[in-house]
Amino acid sequence: MSDLTIHHGRHSAVSHWLAAGRTLAEVRDAAGHANVAITSVYLHVAVEDDGTVGDIFAVAG
């Protein structure tokens, strides 16, 4: 297992906030990002290819 860093925690928090329905602007402000474009990078974690919110809590099987 690789070492976890604060960056991993930030990724998790942002992904959870987005999956919970927070707006990009809310998450941007909470994460301290300079603009929403930085925050939108995290969308690949929370949104499936078909545009639906993914189940980030699902166990990979």
PDB file of N, CA, C, O and CB in Angstrom:
ATOM      1  N   MET A   1       0.854  -1.175   0.000  1.00  0.00           N
ATOM      2  CA  MET A   1       0.000   0.000   0.000  1.00  0.00           C
ATOM      3  C   MET A   1       0.898   1.235   0.000  1.00  0.00           C
ATOM      4  O   MET A   1       1.924   1.268   0.679  1.00  0.00           O
ATOM      5  CB  MET A   1      -0.970  -0.001   1.229  1.00  0.00           C
ATOM      6  N   SER A   2       0.504   2.239  -0.761  1.00  0.00           N
ATOM      7  CA  SER A   2       1.280   3.473  -0.817  1.00  0.00           C
ATOM      8  C   SER A   2       0.977   4.326   0.411  1.00  0.00           C
ATOM      9  O   SER A   2      -0.055   4.158   1.060  1.00  0.00           O
ATOM     10  CB  SER A   2       0.975   4.258  -2.116  1.00  0.00           C
ATOM     11  N   ASP A   3       1.873   5.224   0.712  1.00  0.00           N
ATOM     12  CA  ASP A   3       1.671   6.140   1.832  1.00  0.00           C
ATOM     13  C   ASP A   3       0.589   7.152   1.494  1.00  0.00           C
ATOM     14  O   ASP A   3       0.541   7.681   0.383  1.00  0.00           O
ATOM     15  CB  ASP A   3       2.983   6.858   2.192  1.00  0.00           C
ATOM     16  N   LEU A   4      -0.265   7.412   2.448  1.00  0.00           N
ATOM     17  CA  LEU A   4      -1.305   8.407   2.260  1.00  0.00           C
ATOM     18  C   LEU A   4      -0.762   9.779   2.622  1.00  0.00           C
ATOM     19  O   LEU A   4       0.058   9.921   3.529  1.00  0.00           O
ATOM     20  CB  LEU A   4      -2.551   8.071   3.103  1.00  0.00           C
ATOM     21  N   THR A   5      -1.229  10.776   1.904  1.00  0.00           N
ATOM     22  CA  THR A   5      -0.815  12.147   2.157  1.00  0.00           C
ATOM     23  C   THR A   5      -2.044  13.014   2.378  1.00  0.00           C
ATOM     24  O   THR A   5      -3.171  12.560   2.185  1.00  0.00           O
ATOM     25  CB  THR A   5       0.034  12.692   0.991  1.00  0.00           C
ATOM     26  N   ILE A   6      -1.832  14.247   2.779  1.00  0.00           N
ATOM     27  CA  ILE A   6      -2.931  15.195   2.945  1.00  0.00           C
ATOM     28  C   ILE A   6      -3.655  15.403   1.613  1.00  0.00           C
ATOM     29  O   ILE A   6      -4.855  15.678   1.593  1.00  0.00           O
ATOM     30  CB  ILE A   6      -2.408  16.544   3.492  1.00  0.00           C
ATOM     31  N   HIS A   7      -2.934  15.272   0.517  1.00  0.00           N
ATOM     32  CA  HIS A   7      -3.551  15.427  -0.799  1.00  0.00           C
ATOM     33  C   HIS A   7      -4.611  14.344  -1.026  1.00  0.00           C
ATOM     34  O   HIS A   7      -5.665  14.629  -1.595  1.00  0.00           O
ATOM     35  CB  HIS A   7      -2.477  15.370  -1.911  1.00  0.00           C
ATOM     36  N   HIS A   8      -4.353  13.123  -0.596  1.00  0.00           N
ATOM     37  CA  HIS A   8      -5.348  12.054  -0.709  1.00  0.00           C
ATOM     38  C   HIS A   8      -6.608  12.417   0.082  1.00  0.00           C
ATOM     39  O   HIS A   8      -7.728  12.189  -0.376  1.00  0.00           O
ATOM     40  CB  HIS A   8      -4.763  10.708  -0.206  1.00  0.00           C
ATOM     41  N   GLY A   9      -6.409  12.978   1.263  1.00  0.00           N
ATOM     42  CA  GLY A   9      -7.549  13.396   2.080  1.00  0.00           C
ATOM     43  C   GLY A   9      -8.354  14.497   1.418  1.00  0.00           C
ATOM     44  O   GLY A   9      -9.584  14.497   1.480  1.00  0.00           O
ATOM     45  N   ARG A  10      -7.667  15.433   0.788  1.00  0.00           N
ATOM     46  CA  ARG A  10      -8.369  16.515   0.081  1.00  0.00           C
ATOM     47  C   ARG A  10      -9.172  15.948  -1.084  1.00  0.00           C
ATOM     48  O   ARG A  10     -10.310  16.361  -1.310  1.00  0.00           O
ATOM     49  CB  ARG A  10      -7.367  17.580  -0.429  1.00  0.00           C
ATOM     50  N   HIS A  11      -8.593  15.008  -1.824  1.00  0.00           N
ATOM     51  CA  HIS A  11      -9.314  14.374  -2.930  1.00  0.00           C
ATOM     52  C   HIS A  11     -10.576  13.695  -2.413  1.00  0.00           C
ATOM     53  O   HIS A  11     -11.650  13.838  -2.997  1.00  0.00           O
ATOM     54  CB  HIS A  11      -8.412  13.350  -3.657  1.00  0.00           C
ATOM     55  N   SER A  12     -10.445  12.963  -1.326  1.00  0.00           N
ATOM     56  CA  SER A  12     -11.596  12.263  -0.755  1.00  0.00           C
ATOM     57  C   SER A  12     -12.668  13.238  -0.315  1.00  0.00           C
ATOM     58  O   SER A  12     -13.846  13.040  -0.609  1.00  0.00           O
ATOM     59  CB  SER A  12     -11.167  11.400   0.422  1.00  0.00           C
ATOM     60  N   ALA A  13     -12.272  14.291   0.388  1.00  0.00           N
ATOM     61  CA  ALA A  13     -13.249  15.265   0.878  1.00  0.00           C
ATOM     62  C   ALA A  13     -13.986  15.935  -0.273  1.00  0.00           C
ATOM     63  O   ALA A  13     -15.214  16.029  -0.253  1.00  0.00           O
ATOM     64  CB  ALA A  13     -12.560  16.322   1.740  1.00  0.00           C
ATOM     65  N   VAL A  14     -13.251  16.399  -1.269  1.00  0.00           N
ATOM     66  CA  VAL A  14     -13.879  17.064  -2.410  1.00  0.00           C
ATOM     67  C   VAL A  14     -14.822  16.104  -3.138  1.00  0.00           C
ATOM     68  O   VAL A  14     -15.930  16.487  -3.514  1.00  0.00           O
ATOM     69  CB  VAL A  14     -12.804  17.601  -3.381  1.00  0.00           C
ATOM     70  N   SER A  15     -14.389  14.871  -3.335  1.00  0.00           N
ATOM     71  CA  SER A  15     -15.228  13.883  -4.015  1.00  0.00           C
ATOM     72  C   SER A  15     -16.507  13.617  -3.237  1.00  0.00           C
ATOM     73  O   SER A  15     -17.581  13.517  -3.829  1.00  0.00           O
ATOM     74  CB  SER A  15     -14.460  12.577  -4.217  1.00  0.00           C
ATOM     75  N   HIS A  16     -16.405  13.500  -1.917  1.00  0.00           N
ATOM     76  CA  HIS A  16     -17.586  13.262  -1.087  1.00  0.00           C
ATOM     77  C   HIS A  16     -18.532  14.455  -1.109  1.00  0.00           C
ATOM     78  O   HIS A  16     -19.749  14.283  -1.183  1.00  0.00           O
ATOM     79  CB  HIS A  16     -17.171  12.954   0.349  1.00  0.00           C
ATOM     80  N   TRP A  17     -17.982  15.658  -1.046  1.00  0.00           N
ATOM     81  CA  TRP A  17     -18.840  16.845  -1.093  1.00  0.00           C
ATOM     82  C   TRP A  17     -19.600  16.907  -2.409  1.00  0.00           C
ATOM     83  O   TRP A  17     -20.794  17.208  -2.423  1.00  0.00           O
ATOM     84  CB  TRP A  17     -18.008  18.123  -0.903  1.00  0.00           C
ATOM     85  N   LEU A  18     -18.923  16.627  -3.509  1.00  0.00           N
ATOM     86  CA  LEU A  18     -19.591  16.659  -4.815  1.00  0.00           C
ATOM     87  C   LEU A  18     -20.647  15.569  -4.922  1.00  0.00           C
ATOM     88  O   LEU A  18     -21.740  15.813  -5.431  1.00  0.00           O
ATOM     89  CB  LEU A  18     -18.568  16.503  -5.943  1.00  0.00           C
ATOM     90  N   ALA A  19     -20.329  14.367  -4.446  1.00  0.00           N
ATOM     91  CA  ALA A  19     -21.295  13.264  -4.492  1.00  0.00           C
ATOM     92  C   ALA A  19     -22.499  13.550  -3.604  1.00  0.00           C
ATOM     93  O   ALA A  19     -23.594  13.049  -3.863  1.00  0.00           O
ATOM     94  CB  ALA A  19     -20.630  11.951  -4.063  1.00  0.00           C
ATOM     95  N   ALA A  20     -22.307  14.351  -2.559  1.00  0.00           N
ATOM     96  CA  ALA A  20     -23.398  14.687  -1.646  1.00  0.00           C
ATOM     97  C   ALA A  20     -24.286  15.799  -2.196  1.00  0.00           C
ATOM     98  O   ALA A  20     -25.291  16.159  -1.583  1.00  0.00           O
ATOM     99  CB  ALA A  20     -22.837  15.098  -0.297  1.00  0.00           C
ATOM    100  N   GLY A  21     -23.912  16.339  -3.352  1.00  0.00           N
ATOM    101  CA  GLY A  21     -24.771  17.332  -3.984  1.00  0.00           C
ATOM    102  C   GLY A  21     -24.370  18.772  -3.771  1.00  0.00           C
ATOM    103  O   GLY A  21     -25.113  19.678  -4.148  1.00  0.00           O
ATOM    104  N   ARG A  22     -23.216  19.010  -3.176  1.00  0.00           N
ATOM    105  CA  ARG A  22     -22.735  20.382  -3.025  1.00  0.00           C
ATOM    106  C   ARG A  22     -22.398  20.952  -4.396  1.00  0.00           C
ATOM    107  O   ARG A  22     -21.995  20.213  -5.294  1.00  0.00           O
ATOM    108  CB  ARG A  22     -21.497  20.438  -2.089  1.00  0.00           C
ATOM    109  N   THR A  23     -22.558  22.235  -4.560  1.00  0.00           N
ATOM    110  CA  THR A  23     -22.237  22.861  -5.838  1.00  0.00           C
ATOM    111  C   THR A  23     -20.728  23.001  -5.978  1.00  0.00           C
ATOM    112  O   THR A  23     -19.987  22.966  -4.996  1.00  0.00           O
ATOM    113  CB  THR A  23     -22.923  24.238  -5.963  1.00  0.00           C
ATOM    114  N   LEU A  24     -20.291  23.162  -7.231  1.00  0.00           N
ATOM    115  CA  LEU A  24     -18.866  23.368  -7.469  1.00  0.00           C
ATOM    116  C   LEU A  24     -18.365  24.615  -6.748  1.00  0.00           C
ATOM    117  O   LEU A  24     -17.250  24.628  -6.228  1.00  0.00           O
ATOM    118  CB  LEU A  24     -18.586  23.480  -8.969  1.00  0.00           C
ATOM    119  N   ALA A  25     -19.187  25.659  -6.715  1.00  0.00           N
ATOM    120  CA  ALA A  25     -18.786  26.895  -6.036  1.00  0.00           C
ATOM    121  C   ALA A  25     -18.609  26.669  -4.536  1.00  0.00           C
ATOM    122  O   ALA A  25     -17.656  27.177  -3.945  1.00  0.00           O
ATOM    123  CB  ALA A  25     -19.825  28.001  -6.282  1.00  0.00           C
ATOM    124  N   GLU A  26     -19.507  25.918  -3.917  1.00  0.00           N
ATOM    125  CA  GLU A  26     -19.384  25.620  -2.487  1.00  0.00           C
ATOM    126  C   GLU A  26     -18.112  24.819  -2.208  1.00  0.00           C
ATOM    127  O   GLU A  26     -17.377  25.109  -1.264  1.00  0.00           O
ATOM    128  CB  GLU A  26     -20.620  24.844  -1.989  1.00  0.00           C
ATOM    129  N   VAL A  27     -17.867  23.816  -3.036  1.00  0.00           N
ATOM    130  CA  VAL A  27     -16.701  22.966  -2.845  1.00  0.00           C
ATOM    131  C   VAL A  27     -15.422  23.752  -3.124  1.00  0.00           C
ATOM    132  O   VAL A  27     -14.433  23.611  -2.405  1.00  0.00           O
ATOM    133  CB  VAL A  27     -16.781  21.727  -3.754  1.00  0.00           C
ATOM    134  N   ARG A  28     -15.444  24.572  -4.159  1.00  0.00           N
ATOM    135  CA  ARG A  28     -14.287  25.431  -4.468  1.00  0.00           C
ATOM    136  C   ARG A  28     -13.900  26.265  -3.253  1.00  0.00           C
ATOM    137  O   ARG A  28     -12.729  26.330  -2.879  1.00  0.00           O
ATOM    138  CB  ARG A  28     -14.598  26.355  -5.668  1.00  0.00           C
ATOM    139  N   ASP A  29     -14.892  26.898  -2.647  1.00  0.00           N
ATOM    140  CA  ASP A  29     -14.629  27.753  -1.494  1.00  0.00           C
ATOM    141  C   ASP A  29     -14.117  26.943  -0.303  1.00  0.00           C
ATOM    142  O   ASP A  29     -13.171  27.359   0.366  1.00  0.00           O
ATOM    143  CB  ASP A  29     -15.895  28.515  -1.104  1.00  0.00           C
ATOM    144  N   ALA A  30     -14.733  25.794  -0.035  1.00  0.00           N
ATOM    145  CA  ALA A  30     -14.322  24.962   1.097  1.00  0.00           C
ATOM    146  C   ALA A  30     -12.906  24.408   0.912  1.00  0.00           C
ATOM    147  O   ALA A  30     -12.151  24.278   1.876  1.00  0.00           O
ATOM    148  CB  ALA A  30     -15.308  23.813   1.287  1.00  0.00           C
ATOM    149  N   ALA A  31     -12.561  24.086  -0.323  1.00  0.00           N
ATOM    150  CA  ALA A  31     -11.238  23.521  -0.610  1.00  0.00           C
ATOM    151  C   ALA A  31     -10.169  24.591  -0.752  1.00  0.00           C
ATOM    152  O   ALA A  31      -8.976  24.287  -0.743  1.00  0.00           O
ATOM    153  CB  ALA A  31     -11.290  22.690  -1.874  1.00  0.00           C
ATOM    154  N   GLY A  32     -10.594  25.854  -0.884  1.00  0.00           N
ATOM    155  CA  GLY A  32      -9.645  26.937  -1.039  1.00  0.00           C
ATOM    156  C   GLY A  32      -9.037  27.031  -2.425  1.00  0.00           C
ATOM    157  O   GLY A  32      -7.942  27.566  -2.597  1.00  0.00           O
ATOM    158  N   HIS A  33      -9.757  26.505  -3.421  1.00  0.00           N
ATOM    159  CA  HIS A  33      -9.266  26.584  -4.793  1.00  0.00           C
ATOM    160  C   HIS A  33      -9.433  28.005  -5.328  1.00  0.00           C
ATOM    161  O   HIS A  33     -10.344  28.730  -4.929  1.00  0.00           O
ATOM    162  CB  HIS A  33     -10.008  25.575  -5.698  1.00  0.00           C
ATOM    163  N   ALA A  34      -8.545  28.385  -6.230  1.00  0.00           N
ATOM    164  CA  ALA A  34      -8.596  29.732  -6.807  1.00  0.00           C
ATOM    165  C   ALA A  34      -9.779  29.910  -7.747  1.00  0.00           C
ATOM    166  O   ALA A  34     -10.348  30.998  -7.833  1.00  0.00           O
ATOM    167  CB  ALA A  34      -7.308  30.031  -7.550  1.00  0.00           C
ATOM    168  N   ASN A  35     -10.151  28.847  -8.450  1.00  0.00           N
ATOM    169  CA  ASN A  35     -11.289  28.944  -9.368  1.00  0.00           C
ATOM    170  C   ASN A  35     -11.952  27.583  -9.527  1.00  0.00           C
ATOM    171  O   ASN A  35     -11.395  26.553  -9.147  1.00  0.00           O
ATOM    172  CB  ASN A  35     -10.840  29.486 -10.743  1.00  0.00           C
ATOM    173  N   VAL A  36     -13.140  27.600 -10.090  1.00  0.00           N
ATOM    174  CA  VAL A  36     -13.937  26.381 -10.211  1.00  0.00           C
ATOM    175  C   VAL A  36     -13.321  25.378 -11.196  1.00  0.00           C
ATOM    176  O   VAL A  36     -13.632  24.188 -11.141  1.00  0.00           O
ATOM    177  CB  VAL A  36     -15.351  26.733 -10.651  1.00  0.00           C
ATOM    178  N   ALA A  37     -12.462  25.846 -12.082  1.00  0.00           N
ATOM    179  CA  ALA A  37     -11.806  24.924 -13.025  1.00  0.00           C
ATOM    180  C   ALA A  37     -10.920  23.929 -12.280  1.00  0.00           C
ATOM    181  O   ALA A  37     -10.826  22.766 -12.673  1.00  0.00           O
ATOM    182  CB  ALA A  37     -10.966  25.710 -14.059  1.00  0.00           C
ATOM    183  N   ILE A  38     -10.279  24.375 -11.221  1.00  0.00           N
ATOM    184  CA  ILE A  38      -9.454  23.468 -10.426  1.00  0.00           C
ATOM    185  C   ILE A  38     -10.338  22.434  -9.740  1.00  0.00           C
ATOM    186  O   ILE A  38     -10.015  21.246  -9.726  1.00  0.00           O
ATOM    187  CB  ILE A  38      -8.624  24.250  -9.382  1.00  0.00           C
ATOM    188  N   THR A  39     -11.448  22.885  -9.175  1.00  0.00           N
ATOM    189  CA  THR A  39     -12.370  21.989  -8.485  1.00  0.00           C
ATOM    190  C   THR A  39     -12.972  20.974  -9.449  1.00  0.00           C
ATOM    191  O   THR A  39     -13.189  19.822  -9.075  1.00  0.00           O
ATOM    192  CB  THR A  39     -13.481  22.788  -7.803  1.00  0.00           C
ATOM    193  N   SER A  40     -13.241  21.384 -10.675  1.00  0.00           N
ATOM    194  CA  SER A  40     -13.892  20.487 -11.639  1.00  0.00           C
ATOM    195  C   SER A  40     -13.022  19.286 -12.000  1.00  0.00           C
ATOM    196  O   SER A  40     -13.529  18.289 -12.514  1.00  0.00           O
ATOM    197  CB  SER A  40     -14.247  21.253 -12.902  1.00  0.00           C
ATOM    198  N   VAL A  41     -11.727  19.368 -11.739  1.00  0.00           N
ATOM    199  CA  VAL A  41     -10.841  18.231 -11.978  1.00  0.00           C
ATOM    200  C   VAL A  41     -11.293  17.021 -11.158  1.00  0.00           C
ATOM    201  O   VAL A  41     -11.100  15.878 -11.571  1.00  0.00           O
ATOM    202  CB  VAL A  41      -9.379  18.599 -11.633  1.00  0.00           C
ATOM    203  N   TYR A  42     -11.892  17.278 -10.003  1.00  0.00           N
ATOM    204  CA  TYR A  42     -12.327  16.214  -9.107  1.00  0.00           C
ATOM    205  C   TYR A  42     -13.609  15.524  -9.578  1.00  0.00           C
ATOM    206  O   TYR A  42     -13.983  14.492  -9.023  1.00  0.00           O
ATOM    207  CB  TYR A  42     -12.534  16.772  -7.724  1.00  0.00           C
ATOM    208  N   LEU A  43     -14.280  16.064 -10.577  1.00  0.00           N
ATOM    209  CA  LEU A  43     -15.541  15.493 -11.040  1.00  0.00           C
ATOM    210  C   LEU A  43     -15.390  14.072 -11.565  1.00  0.00           C
ATOM    211  O   LEU A  43     -16.343  13.297 -11.499  1.00  0.00           O
ATOM    212  CB  LEU A  43     -16.129  16.363 -12.114  1.00  0.00           C
ATOM    213  N   HIS A  44     -14.230  13.711 -12.080  1.00  0.00           N
ATOM    214  CA  HIS A  44     -14.050  12.358 -12.613  1.00  0.00           C
ATOM    215  C   HIS A  44     -14.244  11.306 -11.540  1.00  0.00           C
ATOM    216  O   HIS A  44     -14.533  10.153 -11.858  1.00  0.00           O
ATOM    217  CB  HIS A  44     -12.670  12.211 -13.233  1.00  0.00           C
ATOM    218  N   VAL A  45     -14.094  11.672 -10.283  1.00  0.00           N
ATOM    219  CA  VAL A  45     -14.267  10.724  -9.193  1.00  0.00           C
ATOM    220  C   VAL A  45     -15.734  10.524  -8.864  1.00  0.00           C
ATOM    221  O   VAL A  45     -16.151   9.414  -8.533  1.00  0.00           O
ATOM    222  CB  VAL A  45     -13.519  11.193  -7.961  1.00  0.00           C
ATOM    223  N   ALA A  46     -16.526  11.596  -8.954  1.00  0.00           N
ATOM    224  CA  ALA A  46     -17.898  11.564  -8.477  1.00  0.00           C
ATOM    225  C   ALA A  46     -18.941  11.335  -9.561  1.00  0.00           C
ATOM    226  O   ALA A  46     -20.087  11.017  -9.242  1.00  0.00           O
ATOM    227  CB  ALA A  46     -18.197  12.828  -7.783  1.00  0.00           C
ATOM    228  N   VAL A  47     -18.584  11.486 -10.825  1.00  0.00           N
ATOM    229  CA  VAL A  47     -19.570  11.399 -11.895  1.00  0.00           C
ATOM    230  C   VAL A  47     -19.203  10.291 -12.870  1.00  0.00           C
ATOM    231  O   VAL A  47     -18.065  10.199 -13.330  1.00  0.00           O
ATOM    232  CB  VAL A  47     -19.688  12.738 -12.631  1.00  0.00           C
ATOM    233  N   GLU A  48     -20.188   9.451 -13.177  1.00  0.00           N
ATOM    234  CA  GLU A  48     -19.991   8.355 -14.125  1.00  0.00           C
ATOM    235  C   GLU A  48     -19.982   8.894 -15.553  1.00  0.00           C
ATOM    236  O   GLU A  48     -20.336  10.050 -15.784  1.00  0.00           O
ATOM    237  CB  GLU A  48     -21.094   7.282 -13.958  1.00  0.00           C
ATOM    238  N   ASP A  49     -19.580   8.063 -16.505  1.00  0.00           N
ATOM    239  CA  ASP A  49     -19.528   8.468 -17.909  1.00  0.00           C
ATOM    240  C   ASP A  49     -20.885   8.913 -18.453  1.00  0.00           C
ATOM    241  O   ASP A  49     -20.951   9.766 -19.338  1.00  0.00           O
ATOM    242  CB  ASP A  49     -19.000   7.330 -18.746  1.00  0.00           C
ATOM    243  N   ASP A  50     -21.963   8.336 -17.926  1.00  0.00           N
ATOM    244  CA  ASP A  50     -23.289   8.697 -18.431  1.00  0.00           C
ATOM    245  C   ASP A  50     -23.857   9.950 -17.747  1.00  0.00           C
ATOM    246  O   ASP A  50     -24.998  10.333 -18.005  1.00  0.00           O
ATOM    247  CB  ASP A  50     -24.248   7.529 -18.240  1.00  0.00           C
ATOM    248  N   GLY A  51     -23.059  10.587 -16.874  1.00  0.00           N
ATOM    249  CA  GLY A  51     -23.483  11.822 -16.237  1.00  0.00           C
ATOM    250  C   GLY A  51     -24.145  11.651 -14.882  1.00  0.00           C
ATOM    251  O   GLY A  51     -24.434  12.638 -14.206  1.00  0.00           O
ATOM    252  N   THR A  52     -24.390  10.404 -14.474  1.00  0.00           N
ATOM    253  CA  THR A  52     -24.991  10.194 -13.169  1.00  0.00           C
ATOM    254  C   THR A  52     -23.917  10.210 -12.090  1.00  0.00           C
ATOM    255  O   THR A  52     -22.740   9.964 -12.354  1.00  0.00           O
ATOM    256  CB  THR A  52     -25.769   8.872 -13.138  1.00  0.00           C
ATOM    257  N   VAL A  53     -24.350  10.504 -10.879  1.00  0.00           N
ATOM    258  CA  VAL A  53     -23.399  10.505  -9.769  1.00  0.00           C
ATOM    259  C   VAL A  53     -23.049   9.064  -9.442  1.00  0.00           C
ATOM    260  O   VAL A  53     -23.928   8.222  -9.255  1.00  0.00           O
ATOM    261  CB  VAL A  53     -23.980  11.239  -8.518  1.00  0.00           C
ATOM    262  N   GLY A  54     -21.761   8.795  -9.376  1.00  0.00           N
ATOM    263  CA  GLY A  54     -21.288   7.447  -9.083  1.00  0.00           C
ATOM    264  C   GLY A  54     -21.420   7.113  -7.614  1.00  0.00           C
ATOM    265  O   GLY A  54     -21.588   7.996  -6.773  1.00  0.00           O
ATOM    266  N   ASP A  55     -21.344   5.838  -7.318  1.00  0.00           N
ATOM    267  CA  ASP A  55     -21.390   5.367  -5.941  1.00  0.00           C
ATOM    268  C   ASP A  55     -19.957   5.260  -5.447  1.00  0.00           C
ATOM    269  O   ASP A  55     -19.318   4.219  -5.599  1.00  0.00           O
ATOM    270  CB  ASP A  55     -22.142   3.994  -5.821  1.00  0.00           C
ATOM    271  N   ILE A  56     -19.450   6.345  -4.852  1.00  0.00           N
ATOM    272  CA  ILE A  56     -18.047   6.359  -4.430  1.00  0.00           C
ATOM    273  C   ILE A  56     -17.841   5.504  -3.193  1.00  0.00           C
ATOM    274  O   ILE A  56     -16.707   5.302  -2.758  1.00  0.00           O
ATOM    275  CB  ILE A  56     -17.583   7.790  -4.159  1.00  0.00           C
ATOM    276  N   PHE A  57     -18.943   4.992  -2.616  1.00  0.00           N
ATOM    277  CA  PHE A  57     -18.818   4.141  -1.433  1.00  0.00           C
ATOM    278  C   PHE A  57     -18.886   2.673  -1.791  1.00  0.00           C
ATOM    279  O   PHE A  57     -18.761   1.823  -0.909  1.00  0.00           O
ATOM    280  CB  PHE A  57     -19.901   4.471  -0.427  1.00  0.00           C
ATOM    281  N   ALA A  58     -19.080   2.349  -3.062  1.00  0.00           N
ATOM    282  CA  ALA A  58     -19.216   0.951  -3.485  1.00  0.00           C
ATOM    283  C   ALA A  58     -17.896   0.214  -3.295  1.00  0.00           C
ATOM    284  O   ALA A  58     -16.817   0.782  -3.465  1.00  0.00           O
ATOM    285  CB  ALA A  58     -19.670   0.866  -4.961  1.00  0.00           C
ATOM    286  N   VAL A  59     -18.005  -1.048  -2.944  1.00  0.00           N
ATOM    287  CA  VAL A  59     -16.830  -1.897  -2.812  1.00  0.00           C
ATOM    288  C   VAL A  59     -16.523  -2.489  -4.176  1.00  0.00           C
ATOM    289  O   VAL A  59     -17.390  -3.090  -4.811  1.00  0.00           O
ATOM    290  CB  VAL A  59     -17.049  -3.016  -1.747  1.00  0.00           C
ATOM    291  N   ALA A  60     -15.295  -2.318  -4.621  1.00  0.00           N
ATOM    292  CA  ALA A  60     -14.900  -2.873  -5.916  1.00  0.00           C
ATOM    293  C   ALA A  60     -14.954  -4.383  -5.831  1.00  0.00           C
ATOM    294  O   ALA A  60     -14.511  -4.982  -4.851  1.00  0.00           O
ATOM    295  CB  ALA A  60     -13.479  -2.393  -6.333  1.00  0.00           C
ATOM    296  N   GLY A  61     -15.494  -4.980  -6.855  1.00  0.00           N
ATOM    297  CA  GLY A  61     -15.627  -6.432  -6.790  1.00  0.00           C
ATOM    298  C   GLY A  61     -15.151  -7.035  -7.998  1.00  0.00           C
ATOM    299  O   GLY A  61     -15.182  -8.258  -8.131  1.00  0.00           O
TER     300      GLY A  61
END
